[in-house]
Every structure is written in structure tokens, then in C-alpha cells.
Amino acid sequence: MPARVICMASAKGGSGKTSLTATLGAFLSQLNKKVLVVDADSATNGLTLLYIKEVRVTAELVRSSARKPSGLFDAISTGRTCDVVELGPQFHMIPASYSLQVADLVPGESTLEKFRSLIGSYRNEYDYILIDAQAGSDEVSTIVMSRRVSNEVVIVSEYDPMSAAGVERLKALLRDDLTYDRTWVLLNKMLPEFVKTFSDFLEVAKYLSPIPWDAEVVRAYARRRLAIDSETGNEYTLSIMQVLKGLCGDSIHGELNDWLNSRAAIIRQPIEMQYRDAEQELSYILLNKSRTARRNLMSRVMAGSLLSAGLAVGGFLIWRSGVSLNLWDGGHSSVIPIGVAVAATVVTMVAGMDLPRLIRTTGAKSGVESQLQEARFDRQLEVLQEKLKRLEVLRTLDPEGLLQYRSRSANDALAAADMKAKR
């Protein structure tokens, strides 16, 4: 089956079109599709520069066979065959030019036919061909957006009034080629919280699922690498997957499911680890709560035991006393056993006390601390039980649902739960 040719265009520079072309191509190759990306941006050679290391290696190999390497515009100008750069087992690229010079092409029907013929010569070798067009509506961009060269056009745009106006202007200039049936709009560099709001609505309006940008994505491109995580997934990978589902539909359904299922165990691993950690923490809190309750009970028992012991000693002395004590009272002498005197003193002290209050106040400080600790345990238990309920649900999700869990909002929610549980 001939390759599906998709032109990646933009109304103005800086939309992130080139990096998205590379990312979509790389992801499709991960789905076992054979992909060719073509740098048709003669002004910036952006895709060529992104893979400059691989381009230079290929150029040296071609020169070692006494040939001059040819990129897209070299081949269009001279009629030579393009030298394809291998980026991966099923991921290839045609650079704009190996010399990184601005192409000098004469616009017209003959140039359009050369582009159509050259791109067409690769259609039987690949499943997808992604063309990275120059921003705007210059002659070459107009050619590669033409329905005679590409099957579909994806206009990459940022989300702001100026960019939106640029998209509408581009559609108006090329109304015969940028028709509704073959044109998509892809909003890039959106704040993650906006993406969730717009996703459902935009696909109805022939918009692909938006691409969120956060610090992780910016850091990746600053280091000249793609932001997708093809092993365990991240929010950006999920958004790219949603774009391809909208753009490619059933043609990648089986491969996408295979890709997700092959990584299900890896994706589930963090959830299983969190679940085990939460269960261990729950056991630890329950054990500590039980120990605290036992210590509190023992404190109250000890307070009551001490008072009972005092009364018992007094009674014992009364019973066993045989020693007398002479007392002088107003000229009269009385003889009182010592045991009776001691017992009377103890009984007088006890009688003047509020026994329940004494029991409550014995070890009052430690009792309050124990109650505070028990309340803290109760709060931790409540949070952990809620976390375990959520993790139970996550353990039953399919791989795509698990990838959604790995997005920022879900991770932030669980991080907040962890913080509460540790207070």
C-alpha cells in the first residue's frame, strides 16, 4: 500500500513544527511503521540541523565512495538521487541539503512536478512520509502543501490571536488545497491545564489533540533531543499518541495497542510500588496507634493502682500495729497505736482528694500527647485509605488509562496525598 504523505506546515515560524515532525515520525517508527521524514525547509534546514550528527556520518560515507551527497533540493536541481539518512531501523530522513545552503529554485509547474515525482518515488518503500515545510506560504511550501504532492496537511500553530489569524490567512491563500477534508490544525506549546479543556471540542472542529509544553519538554529540546518517553511514557508522549490516533485512525490501531500492551508491565510498576508502600505505611500506622492506645490505658491503670496501694498500706498498718504513741492534750495523756495514726493520716489525705480527678490528672501531660498522636494517626489513616482506593482503580486500568495516570495532574494529586499522609 502506498505511503500516506503528510505535510507539516505552519503560518509563521517558531510554532515547533520541525520538532513535531521528528517526534511524530519517531513515534510511528516505534509502532513498527516505516517512516521517511523530508526536510523541505530551504530557509532554515531545521530538520537537517536537528539530526546534524547523523547527516554528517551519512555525508562521509557517500563521499568515501567518490560521490557528492544529495539532499532534497540538490536532487530537485540536478536530477540526482537523494541520499537517505538512517535515524533508526525504520526511521529515515532526506535532508534539505548536505551543504546547508539556501536552495535556488525556479517556482512553477516543472518544479511542482519534480517534487511530486521525487516524493512519489518513495511511496512504495514507506508507510508514512512526513514533509517538514517552510513556515508561511512561499513557493516551495505552496508546492508541498499541494494535493498533488501530499495527501494531508497539518498546520502547526501556537495558541494566541496572532497565530490563529495566521492560520486563517494561510487557509484563505491556499483555499483550493487547504480544504476541510485534508487539513488539520494542531495547537502546540499549550499550557497543560488548557489541553484538557480543549481536547474534546477541538477534534470536532478538525483540530488535532493539542500538544502541552512544560519544563520537561523545554529542557528536552534545549538538549537537542525529542521529549517523548517511548519506554514508560509521560504527558508529552500521551499527547503525541492522541495526535496520531486522530490523524492516522484505524491504520495504527492494532500497532498502538501492541505498543501499549508491550509496555504495560513497565507502566504498571510504579503503581504497584506505590500500592505496596502504602500498604506497609498503613500497617505501620495501625501498629503504632495500637501501641499508643495500650500505653495510654496502662497509664490510667497505674494511677489507680498507686492510690489503691496507699489505702491498702494504711489498712494493713491499722491491723498489724501494736506500737502505741503517747499524746498530750490539755493535760490529758492518750495512748494511740502508731499504725492507727499513720492510717488516719492516709485516710484523711485520701478523703480530701477527688479520686477520679486524681486519676485523670496523673500523667496528664503524657495523656494529652497520646491523644494528639492518636488524632494524627486517624488523619494519616484516612488519607492512606483514600490513596489505596485510587491505586486499586489504577491497577485495573488498561495501558492507555495508565499513561493518562502518569500525566502531570494525576502525579500531582498522588504527590499531594503523600504529603498529607506524612504530616
C-alpha positions in Angstrom: 0.0 0.0 0.0 1.5 3.4 -1.0 2.7 5.7 1.8 0.5 8.3 3.3 2.1 11.7 2.6 1.5 14.3 5.3 2.8 17.8 5.0 3.6 19.6 8.3 3.1 23.3 7.7 2.8 26.5 9.8 1.6 30.1 9.2 4.7 31.6 10.9 8.0 30.5 12.4 8.5 29.3 16.0 5.5 27.1 16.2 7.5 23.9 16.9 6.6 22.3 13.6 10.0 20.8 12.9 10.3 19.1 16.3 6.8 17.8 16.0 7.6 16.3 12.5 10.5 14.5 14.1 8.5 13.4 17.1 5.6 12.0 15.1 7.9 10.2 12.8 9.9 8.7 15.7 6.7 7.5 17.4 5.3 6.0 14.2 8.5 4.0 13.8 8.1 2.8 17.4 4.7 1.4 16.2 6.6 -0.7 13.6 5.7 1.6 10.8 8.4 2.5 8.2 8.7 6.3 8.2 10.5 8.8 6.0 10.8 12.5 7.1 11.7 15.1 4.5 13.2 18.5 5.2 11.6 20.8 2.7 12.5 24.0 4.6 15.1 25.6 2.4 15.4 28.7 4.6 16.4 27.1 7.9 17.1 23.4 7.2 15.7 22.8 10.7 15.1 19.1 10.4 18.6 18.6 8.9 20.2 20.6 11.8 18.2 18.6 14.4 19.9 15.4 13.1 23.2 17.0 12.0 25.3 14.3 13.6 23.6 11.6 11.6 23.6 13.8 8.4 27.4 14.2 8.7 28.0 10.5 9.1 26.0 9.8 6.0 27.8 12.5 4.1 31.2 11.0 4.9 30.0 7.5 3.8 28.8 8.9 0.5 32.0 10.9 -0.1 34.1 7.8 0.7 32.6 6.3 -2.5 33.7 9.3 -4.5 30.2 10.8 -4.8 28.8 14.1 -3.7 25.9 13.6 -1.3 22.5 14.9 -2.4 19.7 16.3 -0.3 16.1 17.1 -1.4 16.9 20.4 -3.1 20.1 19.1 -4.6 18.1 16.3 -6.2 15.4 18.7 -7.4 18.0 20.9 -9.0 20.3 18.3 -10.5 18.1 15.3 -11.0 20.3 13.1 -8.8 19.0 10.5 -6.4 18.6 11.6 -2.7 21.0 10.1 -0.1 18.7 8.9 2.7 19.9 9.3 6.3 19.1 6.4 8.7 17.8 7.7 12.0 16.6 4.3 13.3 15.8 0.8 12.0 12.6 2.1 10.3 13.1 5.8 10.6 14.8 7.6 7.7 15.3 11.2 6.6 16.0 13.2 3.4 18.0 16.4 4.4 17.2 19.7 2.8 20.8 19.9 1.6 24.0 18.3 2.8 25.8 21.7 2.2 23.2 23.5 4.3 22.9 26.2 1.7 19.7 28.0 0.7 18.2 26.4 -2.4 17.8 28.4 -5.6 14.7 27.0 -7.3 12.6 28.5 -10.0 8.9 28.2 -9.0 6.5 26.8 -11.5 4.8 23.8 -12.8 8.0 22.0 -13.6 9.3 22.4 -10.0 6.0 21.1 -8.6 6.2 18.1 -11.0 9.7 17.4 -9.8 8.6 17.4 -6.2 5.6 15.2 -7.0 7.8 12.7 -8.9 10.6 12.6 -6.2 8.2 12.2 -3.3 6.2 9.7 -5.3 9.3 7.6 -5.9 9.5 6.7 -2.2 5.8 6.0 -1.6 6.1 2.2 -2.1 9.0 2.0 0.3 7.4 3.5 3.4 4.2 3.6 5.3 4.3 7.3 6.1 6.2 10.2 4.6 6.2 13.4 6.7 7.3 16.6 4.9 8.6 19.5 7.0 7.6 22.6 5.0 9.0 26.1 5.4 6.8 28.4 7.5 4.4 30.6 5.6 3.3 30.4 2.0 6.5 30.7 0.0 6.7 28.9 -3.4 8.2 25.6 -2.0 5.7 25.5 0.9 2.8 26.0 -1.5 4.1 23.1 -3.6 4.5 20.6 -0.8 1.1 21.6 0.7 -0.5 20.9 -2.7 -2.8 17.9 -3.0 -0.6 16.8 -5.9 2.3 16.2 -3.5 0.7 15.4 -0.1 -2.4 13.6 1.0 -3.0 15.8 4.0 -1.7 18.9 5.6 -1.2 19.6 9.4 -0.9 23.3 10.2 1.0 23.6 13.5 0.2 26.7 15.4 0.6 28.3 18.8 -2.5 29.3 20.8 -2.7 33.1 20.5 -4.7 35.6 18.4 -1.8 36.4 16.0 -1.2 32.7 15.3 -4.9 32.0 14.9 -5.1 34.9 12.4 -2.1 33.5 10.5 -3.8 30.0 10.2 -6.9 31.6 8.7 -4.9 33.7 6.3 -2.9 30.6 5.1 -6.2 28.7 4.5 -7.6 31.7 2.6 -4.4 32.0 0.4 -4.5 28.3 -0.5 -8.2 27.6 -0.3 -8.1 25.1 -3.2 -5.5 22.9 -1.4 -6.2 23.6 2.3 -9.8 22.3 2.2 -11.6 20.9 5.2 -11.3 17.3 4.2 -7.5 17.2 4.0 -6.4 19.9 6.5 -5.8 19.6 10.2 -4.8 22.3 12.8 -2.5 21.2 15.6 -2.1 23.6 18.6 1.4 23.3 20.1 3.1 24.6 23.2 -0.1 24.9 25.2 -0.2 25.0 29.0 -1.1 21.5 30.3 -4.1 22.8 32.1 -5.6 24.2 28.9 -5.1 21.0 26.9 -7.6 19.0 29.0 -10.2 21.8 28.5 -9.8 22.0 24.7 -9.2 18.4 23.6 -12.8 17.2 23.3 -14.0 20.2 21.4 -11.2 20.7 19.0 -11.3 17.4 17.2 -14.9 18.1 16.1 -13.6 21.3 14.5 -10.9 19.4 12.6 -8.3 20.2 15.2 -6.0 17.5 16.5 -5.4 16.9 20.2 -3.3 19.8 21.5 0.3 19.4 22.5 1.2 20.5 26.0 4.6 22.1 26.8 6.1 22.1 30.3 9.6 22.4 31.7 10.4 18.8 30.9 9.6 19.4 27.2 11.6 22.6 27.0 14.6 21.0 28.6 14.5 18.1 26.1 14.5 20.4 23.1 17.2 22.6 24.6 19.4 19.5 24.8 18.5 18.7 21.1 16.6 15.5 21.9 12.9 14.6 21.5 10.7 14.9 24.5 8.8 11.6 24.1 9.5 8.8 26.5 8.9 5.6 24.5 9.6 3.2 27.4 7.4 4.3 30.3 5.5 7.3 28.8 4.9 10.8 30.0 2.4 13.5 29.4 4.0 14.7 26.2 4.1 11.0 24.9 0.4 10.7 25.7 -0.4 13.8 23.7 1.6 12.6 20.7 -0.2 9.3 20.9 -3.6 11.2 20.9 -2.5 13.2 17.8 -1.6 10.1 15.9 -4.9 8.5 16.8 -6.7 11.4 15.4 -4.5 11.8 12.3 -4.0 8.1 11.4 -7.1 6.5 12.9 -7.6 2.8 12.3 -4.4 2.4 10.3 -2.4 2.4 13.6 -5.0 1.0 16.0 -3.5 -2.5 16.2 0.1 -1.4 16.4 -0.7 1.2 19.0 -2.4 -1.4 21.2 0.6 -3.8 20.7 2.9 -0.9 21.7 0.9 -0.1 24.8 0.5 -3.8 25.9 4.2 -4.4 25.5 4.9 -1.7 28.0 2.0 -2.4 30.3 4.2 -4.1 32.9 6.7 -1.2 33.0 3.9 1.4 33.2 2.2 -0.5 36.0 5.4 -1.0 38.0 5.3 2.5 39.7 1.7 1.9 40.7 2.4 -1.5 42.2 5.3 0.0 44.1 3.2 2.9 45.4 0.5 0.3 46.4 2.9 -1.8 48.4 4.5 1.2 50.0 1.0 2.5 51.0 0.1 -0.9 52.5 3.3 -1.0 54.5 2.7 2.5 55.8 -0.9 1.6 56.7 0.4 -1.4 58.7 3.0 0.8 60.5 0.4 3.4 61.5 -2.1 0.8 62.7 0.6 -0.8 64.8 1.7 2.5 66.3 -1.9 3.5 67.0 -2.4 0.2 68.9 0.7 0.7 70.9 -0.2 4.3 71.8 -3.7 3.1 73.0 -2.1 0.4 75.2 0.3 2.9 76.8 -2.5 5.3 77.5 -4.5 2.6 79.1 -1.6 1.4 81.2 -1.0 5.0 82.5 -4.6 5.2 83.8 -4.3 1.8 85.4 -1.1 2.6 87.1 -2.5 5.9 88.5 -5.4 4.0 90.1 -3.1 1.2 91.3 -0.9 3.6 93.2 -3.8 5.1 95.1 -5.2 1.7 95.9 -1.8 0.6 97.2 -1.7 3.6 99.5 -5.1 2.7 101.0 -4.1 -0.9 101.4 -0.9 0.1 103.3 -2.9 2.2 105.7 -5.4 -0.6 106.4 -2.6 -3.1 106.9 -0.9 -0.8 109.4 -4.1 -0.5 111.5 -4.5 -4.2 111.5 -0.9 -5.1 112.4 0.0 -2.2 114.7 0.9 -3.0 118.3 3.0 0.1 119.0 1.5 3.0 120.9 2.1 6.7 120.8 1.6 8.9 123.9 -0.2 12.2 123.1 -0.7 15.1 125.4 -4.0 17.0 125.0 -4.9 19.7 127.6 -3.3 17.9 130.5 -4.7 14.5 129.5 -2.5 11.8 128.2 -3.8 9.4 125.4 -2.2 6.3 124.0 -2.8 5.7 120.3 -1.1 3.0 118.3 1.4 4.3 115.7 -0.3 2.2 112.9 -3.6 3.9 113.7 -2.0 7.3 113.5 -0.4 6.6 110.1 -3.6 5.1 108.7 -5.6 8.1 109.9 -3.2 10.4 108.1 -3.5 8.4 104.9 -7.3 8.2 105.1 -7.5 12.0 105.8 -5.4 12.7 102.7 -7.5 10.4 100.5 -10.8 11.8 101.9 -9.7 15.3 100.9 -9.0 14.2 97.3 -11.2 13.9 94.2 -10.1 10.3 93.3 -11.4 10.4 89.6 -9.8 13.7 89.1 -6.5 12.5 90.6 -6.6 9.5 88.3 -7.2 11.8 85.2 -4.5 14.2 86.1 -1.9 11.6 86.9 0.3 11.7 83.9 -1.8 14.4 82.3 0.9 15.6 80.0 1.6 12.2 78.5 -2.1 11.6 78.2 -2.7 14.7 76.1 0.3 13.9 73.9 -1.1 10.4 73.4 -4.5 11.8 72.3 -2.8 14.2 69.8 -0.8 11.3 68.4 -4.0 9.2 68.0 -5.7 12.0 66.2 -2.7 12.3 63.9 -2.8 8.6 63.2 -6.5 8.9 62.3 -5.8 11.6 59.7 -3.0 9.6 58.2 -5.2 6.5 58.0 -7.9 8.5 56.3 -5.5 9.8 53.6 -3.8 6.5 53.1 -7.2 4.6 52.7 -8.2 7.1 50.0 -4.9 6.7 48.2 -5.3 2.9 48.3 -8.8 3.2 46.8 -7.4 5.3 43.9 -4.5 2.9 43.4 -6.9 0.0 43.4 -8.7 1.6 40.5 -5.5 2.4 38.7 -4.4 -1.2 38.9 -7.5 -2.2 36.8 -6.9 0.3 34.0 -5.8 -0.6 30.6 -2.3 0.6 29.4 -3.7 3.8 27.8 -5.5 4.7 31.0 -2.3 4.1 32.9 -0.5 6.5 30.7 -3.1 9.1 31.4 -2.5 8.5 35.1 1.2 9.2 34.5 0.3 12.7 33.3 1.1 15.7 35.5 -2.4 16.2 37.1 -2.5 12.6 38.3 1.0 12.6 39.6 0.4 15.9 41.4 -2.7 14.5 43.1 -0.8 11.5 44.4 2.1 13.6 45.5 -0.3 15.8 47.5 -1.8 12.7 49.1 1.7 11.5 50.0 2.4 14.9 51.6 -0.8 14.7 53.7 -0.1 11.2 54.8 3.3 12.2 56.2 2.0 15.1 58.3 
